[in-house]
Amino acid sequence: MTSSSRLPLRRSLLAVAAFAAVPALALTGCGSSDPLGDGQSSPAGDGGGSAEAIVIGSQQYYSNEIIAELYAQALEAEGYTVEREYQIGQREVYLPELESGAIDLLPEYGGNLLQYYDAESTATTADQIHGALDEVLPEGLRALPRAEATDQDSYNVTREFAEEHSLTSLGDLASVEQDLSVAANSEFETRPYGPEGLSEVYGVDVTVVPVEDSGGPLTVKALVDGDVQLADIYSADPSIETEDLVTLEDPEDLILPQHVTPIASEDVDEQAATVIDQVNAKLTAEELIGLNTQSVQDQASSADLANAWLSEQGLV
């Protein structure tokens, strides 16, 4: 699909998604590029890249944008032309764009993506999940090699609440003699690891309190202030450490491994896929937490963070 044929569709979809995302974006407070601005593009340089632009998208989540920007700058360094379409919502919004060819590349998270396409999948390990993705992804899309880094949903409580009720794992919540609520994005209600899954696997009933900032500062504040007893916070978020939160263990694997997994269209050639793989090879859990910490604490932009990190890793 050529750029001229896909641009009208992409722009119309993005306009709707961007408008819907404005209230949530205003609340995140993390360093990121302007989600409503025009996609940036760079001319192909002296490398082996194609003159056809690779359109890279990101979720409405600052950490996901950072990863997308790592891919973007690494590809540009190899001569590829890149257009950026960041902060475009959650799976219900961006997956149709990937499927239509409006977006060529987006960093995803293995287990959650698999369950989106196949809620009945029995895959539990990282290798099983990656193999299963090849079977369920729509025609024209493929999962590139995953990174070591994970950034998965996790149930968190304050240390005070954990000590008061002797909590270490999700199953321990069954003994808490009070109503339980969890701060999370509204779509958490329908996720396999949400209230229904928690009840089926651990016998624990919770009510979702919608906080639409993807486990960000408002979600953390709701937990720390005692407005809720639990919060869905992504595991690479630095607030888990800075707020001394307790992530409840999940011995029954309710939440599948969420390794960073790039999803690519057919317009991402093998040379580009190799560039992305070189980035993922360096992207450990510790490195991702470090990038997220700089974004949150220093309000650094994804562009600046990516440039510095790629330089440190010898990738640009």
N, C-alpha and C positions, 0 to 999 in steps of 0.2 A: 504494500500500500504506500502510495507516495504521500509526501507532506501535504501537497495541495488537496488531496482527496480526504485527508483525515482531519485537517485543521478545523473546519466548521463544526464537526461533531465534537471535537475536543473542547473547543472554546464554549460551545453552548452548554455542555455538561459541566464544565468547570465553573461557568458563571453561576449556575444553580448551586453547585456544591460550595463555592466560595461564599455566596450570600448566606447560605444556611450555617456556615461555620463561623461567621463573624463573632457572635456572642461568646462562643467557647474560646476562640483565639484571643479575645481580649483578656481572658482570665488566666492564660497559661503562664505568662511572665517569664518565659525562657527565651534565650537567644535564638532567633530564627529569621529567615528571610521573609519578605513581604509576600503573603500567600495570595494577595489580590493583584500583585504587579504582573507585568508581562513576563512571559518566560524568557530567561536569558539565553543567549546562544553565542557560541564562539566559532569563528571560522576554522576550518580544518588547517592544521599546521603542516609541518614537514614529515609527520609520522605516517603510519599506514592506514589511518582512519578513513572512513567513508565521508563524502561530502553530504550525504543524507543525514539529517540530524537524528540523534537518538534522544527520544523524549523520556526523561526520567521523572518519575513521580514519587511522592511520599505521602504517608498517612498524615492525619492531623495530630501529630505527635512529634515533639521537638527532637527526640532521640532518633526517630526514624528519618527525619529530615537530615540530620547529621550524617547518617549512613549513606543516604542518597547522594549527599554532596561529596562524600569520599569517592563514590563511584564516578560522579560527574567530573571532578577535577582529575582523577586518575585517567579517565578516558580522554579528556582534553589534552593532557600531557602527551598522549600517544597520537594526537592529531585528529581525534574525532570531534565532530560538531555536536554540541549538546544543547538541548532545551530543557529547562527546569519547570516542572509543574508541581509545586510543593503544597503541603498542608491542604489536601483535597478531601479530607473526610476519612471515614472508616470503610471497611470492606464492602458494605452495601453500596458505596458510592464509587470507589476506585476500581473494584474488580470488573464491573461492566466496561470501564474504559480500557483496561488491559485486554479484555476479551475482544473488544471491537478494534483494537489496534491504535487507539488514540494515545496510549502510553506504551512505551517499549520496554521499560525496565522499572521495577519497584522492589525495594527490600521488604521481604515478608518474614513471617515467623512460622516455622515448620508445622508444629502441632496444631496451632489454631487454624492455619490455612487448611490443613487436611480435614479437620472437623467441619469447617465451613462447607466443603464440597462433599464430605462423606461423614456424617455424624455417627454412623455405625461402624466406622473403621476400628479394627482391633489392634492396629499398630500402637506400640508403646515406646519403643526405643528410637533414638535419633536416626539410625540406619533404616529401620522399618518405615518410619515416617517419610523419609526422603524417597525411598523406593515407591511408597504408596502414592506420593504426589504425582509421580510420572503416570500413574494409572488414572488419576481423577482430574488432572488439569485439562481445561478445554483445549481443543485443537488449536495449534499455533502458539501455545505457551509451554515453557519448560522451566524446571527448577534447576538453577545453576548450583554448583557445589556450595554447601553451607559453610558459615563461619563457625569457629569455636564459641563465639559469643552467643549468649542467650539473653533474652529480655522478656521473661514470661510473666503472665498474671500470677499473683500470689496473694493469699489472704494474710493480712497483717493486723496485729493488735498492739496496743501500747504495752510497754513492759509492766506497768502497774496492773493493767487488766490481766496480763498473762500470769503474773505472780499471785494475784488475788484468787484466780480460779485454777491455778496449777496447769496452765496450758502450754503444751509443746507442739501438739499436732492437731489437725482438723478434727479428728475423732474426739478429742478432749472437750470440744465445744458442746457435745451432747449432754454433759453433766452441768452445764451452766444453767442455773435456774432463773433466767430472765429472758425476755424477748431479745432477739439479736437482729441487728440491722447492719448492712454493709454499704459503704459509699462506693459507687462505681458508675461508669457510663451506663446510660439507660439500656443499651444493647446487651449488657451483662446479664440481664433478666433472661435472655433466650440462649445464652451460650451453654454448651454442654457442661462446663465447669461452674455454672452459676447456681442459683438456688435449687433448681430441680436436681442437678447432678450432686450437689452437696447433700441433699436429703436422701437421694437414692444410695449413695456410696457410704456416707458417714452417719446418716440418721439425724442430720442437723438441719433445722429450719431457720432460714434467714429471710429478711425483707430487704429489697434493694432500695436505697435512697439515691436517686439519680444525682450525680455530680459530673457534669460533662467536660471534664478536663483531663481525661485519660490518665487517671492516677496522679495528677499534678498537685500543685500547692493547695487548691481548694479541697481536694479529696483528703490530703494529709491533714489539713486544718480541721476538717469535720471529725476525723479520728482523734486527733490530739485534744480537741476541745470537748470531746465526750458526746458529740451529737450522734455518733454511731459507735458500735463496738468493734467493727471490722472495716477494713478498707482493701479494695483491690488495687494494689500498687505493683507496677512492673519491677521485676527483680533487679534491673540495672539502675534503678532510680537511687540517687545518692541520699534521698531523704530517709530511707530505711536505716542508714547508719547515723545520719546527723540527728534524727529524732529518736534514736535508740528504740526503734520499733522491733517487734518480734514477728518474724515470718513463720507462720505455722507450717509444720512439716506435713507432707502429703504422701504417706506411705502407700496409698492405694493408686497413686498416679492418676488422680482425677484431672489434673492439669498436665497435659502432655509437654515434652521438651519443646522449647520455642527457640531453636537455633535460628540465627539470622540467615535467611535463605532468599537470594535474589530470584525474582520471577521475570523471565525475559520472553520477548516476542521473537518471531523469526527474523526481525530486522536487526537483532543483536547478533553479529557474526561471531565466528569462533575466536578471532583475534580480540574482539571486544570482551568476549566471555573470559578469555585468559587474563586480561587486565583486571577484570572484576575479581577473579579468583585470587590474584596476587594481593588485592586489598583484603579479601576475606581471610587469607592465610595469616595475616597479621592481627586480625580483629579478634582478640580474646575477650573474655568477660571482664577482666581487669581493665583492659584498654577502653572498652565501651563505657564502663562506669567512670573512668577518668575523663572521657570526653563529655559525658553527661554532667559530671560535677563542674567542669569548667563552664558549661552552658548555663547551669543554674546559678552558680555562685558568682561568676564573672560577667554574666549576661553577654557572653561572646557569641558572635554570629556563627552559623553553621559554616559559612565560607571561610572565616578566619580559622576556626577549629580544624576544618578539613585540610587547609593549606599547611598549617603547622604540623599536624599529625602525619600527613603524607610525606612531608619533608623529613621529619624525624625517622620515619620508617624507610627512607630511601626509595620511595615510590614515585616521586616527582623530582 
